[in-house]
Amino acid sequence: MCKEFDRIVNSVAEAMDMMPFQVTCPGMFKEQITARWLVVKLLAEKGFYTHQIAMRMNMTERNVNIILKAVKDLSNRDENFVRKLEMARKSLNS
């Protein structure tokens, strides 16, 4: 579980052109928020439960559920977000 989390954080960091520690830090820049949302989405896709994601990302389970619902809406509206998500998925698969 820990290795999978690290792989996802690293792939998102690569897709977002930032350092892995910036993905999980509590910064409020748009890029950091987007990166955290991508990590939450990918962790959920890999089968992590919301309480596991919350523990790893240092947030509440409610926040994880809110992010997952927001990502669904954002995926329909924001092409840049979808492109970054696909880049992170591709990085995970290679």
Helices and strands as residue ranges (DSSP letters): H 2-16, H 20-24, H 30-45, H 50-57, H 61-77, H 79-93
